[in-house]
Amino acid sequence: MQRPAKGKTPRRPALKKTSHTQKDPVGVYCRIRPLGATDEECCIEMISSTTIQLHAPDGIKANRNGEYKETQYSFKKVFGIQTSQIELFEDVAKPLVDDLIHCKNGLLFTYGVTGSGKTFTMTGSPGEGGLLPRSLDMLFNSIAPLQAKRFVFRTDDKNGMEIQGQVDALLERQKRDSNQQSAVPKTPSSKQKPDPEFADMISPGEACKCEGVDEDSCYSVFVSYIEIYNNYIYDLLEEAPIDPIRHKLPQSKILREDQNHNMYVSGCTEVEVKSTEEAFQVFWRGQKKRRIADTQLNRESSRSHSVFIVKLAQAPLDADGDHILQDKNQVTVSQLCLVDLAGSERTSRTKAEGSRLREAGNINQSLMTLRTCIEVLRENQMCGTNRMVPYRDSKVTHLFKNYFDGEGKVRMVVCVNPKADDYEETMLVMRFAELTQEVEVARPVDRPICSLAAGRRHRNQALRDELSRRQEERPGGPNNTEDGLVLNQLLDSLPALPACELVDPTDEQILPRLIEVLERRHRIRQMITEQYTRTANTLKSMLQEFDGHLMAKENFIHEQRGKLGEKDKIMFNQKNEMDRLEKKSKMLEYKIDILQKTTNIYEGDKRSLQQELESREQRLQRELSERKRMEARMQGMVSDTKHQWEKECERRVNAKQLEMQNKLWVKDEKLKQLKAIVSESNSSATSEQQRPPDKPQRASRETDQPRAPEKRSRSPLPTTGTPIRLHHRRSHSAGGERWVDHKPLSNLDLDTVMQPIIPNAIKVSAASEKALSKCHKYVLTHQELASDGEIQTKLIKGDVFRTRGGGQAVQFTDIETLRQECPTASSRKRRSSEDGPGQHDENKMDWNDRENRAPVASTSSGLGLQIGYQKRRK
């Protein structure tokens, strides 16, 4: 029994990224599905085979000028509503199947909003097979005669492939045929009658096959089918045991990384298939387990992302072309992933609730993660940054991260619904597709060519056919008369046996003679055998020489084919480069048009802003000139007012000087009276001391009383000289003139005892010329906040006089202030404790003096014409 050999998946070196690595952009295609009804509004127009245009439907304004915005998007190719499934397959999936056979990986996924035809594009319908059944059909049409027997290739649990010997494979087949328990899952037989649901997916006329298949290798196909539901991975081909009592939920799978740093689903079922019908039957078995639901936008809406993986294992034949080469380094595994992404949807339109709402949220989140990964990849490639791509944020991106890192080609089919209701969602899909086209993926490397001579299987088969043909050309088969004649000639060439009859085993005459004849015949047979051996060796050397010449010619042909293939690759690369540059030039032209339109809009805005700026500058110049005129006018008025105030101040200063002289004169008179009283008291005290002491007198009550209060309470008038008349100022509002009492509406009612009451006054809330013409005096009641936090009222008074122009003017002459004071005991005690004893007496006298004062109205002359006074209670 031979030891199984493990194969490995071809991959790019993980850390050796050279600067000359060739890269290809992600191929993005667009397919437009037909409208559901002819009277529906369409928002998509196909301009060319690579460009579509989006029209905003009625009711959606995309421009600030109120105009409808039309946007164009370019793709590698656009498929209209008349495109058939075979045309789509020829351009999109056929190159990926060709790469799969030539040991290169591939990823193909459909993307779009819900109800845009993604599942139909991938799976198809009876008579119109999609990309998946056509890919399987092309694969088996290409490798059908080159497939290995079942169980020769066997998968392991670490994303690898093992090769079994013929005996082990035969035992595995016998176990399957006898329905015994086996670790390998049961594979449906390819000889069964196909299911009518997918029997006519592909018509025989549409079958195709790959050219250039390596005939010196054996192939085996394995398929697996998984779905990603709510960011969990489930195996759709897993055969869970049926429990009639308790329903067991399927177990989710986990992602792992193999020794080549490729991601795979651990514990996923991989089924070996040998025909298109068998493979599609396995797919349909898993498709029936996939989660779908009915929403308001789609009757059969996919609620999960499905991934159908086709894995192709191949190994070269040995030098004789009979058996598979038992070398694990020569085993190659390639895979093609066909992904049907669930459609993005808005819950405001689907009215999803409960589990449907949770499914929609997980679908949108995974698609958003895919968009984020594409954006980061694009930024890293275009800007030279090294940001970490968040592949692990979603199972979808984590599973396919190797493809975006250069493990194979990546192609995307964007499915769109042209109806106007999906305009906003379709525009977001187009932006994502445009972004994806700018991402470049490293081109996968070719596998090394086997060192064995090419055409081994063909030569072995030709030899077998030649032997069969020669056997068939012989009339009568292998025991014909010609062979009998040759045999008879050989027998006649041998010495004839003597005619004898043995009667006695001890006959000494017949036995020696018979032994001598047989020995002679034996010697002749050995001679014939040696001659046949020499002839066979000569023929074998001639054949080997012929094989050497043939192998040299085949190697030369192979080299020429390799050079031709390299030239074809160079031409293909140059064509792709030309297509890419042409596409890039179209995209740049489109961007230039957009920038030109934007520039025109900005220029228009600039002109309008310049006009507005000029008008505002003119207005500012007019305002500046007006301001200068006002300043000149105000300067004249200020000079006039200054002159008037200077005269008024001079007059008030003179009046103040006169008043101060009067006060000094009054004080001098008081001092004289006080001096007279003191001298009189001293003289009386001296006379009393000179009297005899026989009759003591009691001290008078007046002498016992302190003098200070007496001095404070009253002052005797002088007995000599001119009597002094003390002038007590009266309020100007006490006269009989007519007043204009101006009280603004913003004043507050303070409810104080002393209120400014002016009889015979015209009360107004705003000064007017009509009221001023009827009066001689004017008073303005003004309230403001004092420094102690109380509200004080000011009465601003003035005289009304007629101007030369016939109007009325007011000249302010006096200001009266009404203020409230609220002394507190705590403040008095604190001041008393802080001051000394002498100060305490003075403060006490001052406080008593304040207690004897009546509530006062302090009148201050703002213009220097009046002098404030205080009224004392006697």
Buried (B, 14 or more C-beta within 10 A) or exposed (E): EEEBBBBBBBBBEEEEEEEEEEEBBBBBBBBBBEBEEEEEEEBBBBEEEBBBBBBBBEEBEBEEEEEEEEBBBBBBBBBEEEBEBBEBBBBBBBBBBBBBBBBBBBBBBBBBBBBBBBBBBBBBEEEBBBBBBBBBBBBBBBBEEBBBBBBBBBBEEEBBBBBBBEEBBBBBBEBBEEEEEEEBEEBBEBEEEBEEBBEEBBEEEBEBBBEEBBBBBBBBBBBBBBBBBBBBBBBBBBEEEEEEEEEEEBEBBEBBBBEBBBBBBBEBBBBBBBBBBBBBBBBBBBBEBBBBBEBEBBEEBBBBBBBBBBBBBBBBBBEEBEEBBBBBEBBBBBBBBBBBBBBBBBBEBBEBEEEBEEBBEBBBBBBBBBBBBBBBBBBBBEEEEEEEBEBEBBBBBBBBBBBBBBBBBBBBBBBBBBBBBBBBBBBEBBEBBBBBBBBBBBBBBEBEEBEBBBBBBEBBBEEEEEEEEEEEEEEEEEEEEEEEEEEEEEEEEBEEEEEEEEEEEEBEEBBEBBEEBEEEBEEBEEEEEEEEEEEEEEEEEEEEEEEEEEBEEBEEEBEEEEEEEEEEEEEEEEEEEEEBEEBBEBBEEBEEEEEEEEEEEEEEEEEEEEEEEEEEEEEEEEEEEEEEEEEEEEEEEEEEEEEEEEEBEEEBEEBBEEEEEEEEEEEEBBEEBEEBEEEEEEEEEEEEEEEEEEEEEEEEEEEEEEEEEEEEEEEEEBEEEEEEEEEEEEBBBEBEBBBBBBBEEEEEEBEEEEEBEBEEBBEBEEBEEEBBEEBEBBBBBBBEEEEEEEBBBBBBBBBBEEEEEEEBBBEBBBBBBBBBEEEEEEEEEEEEEEEEEEEBEEBEEEBEEEEEEEEBBEBEBEBBBBBEBEEEEE
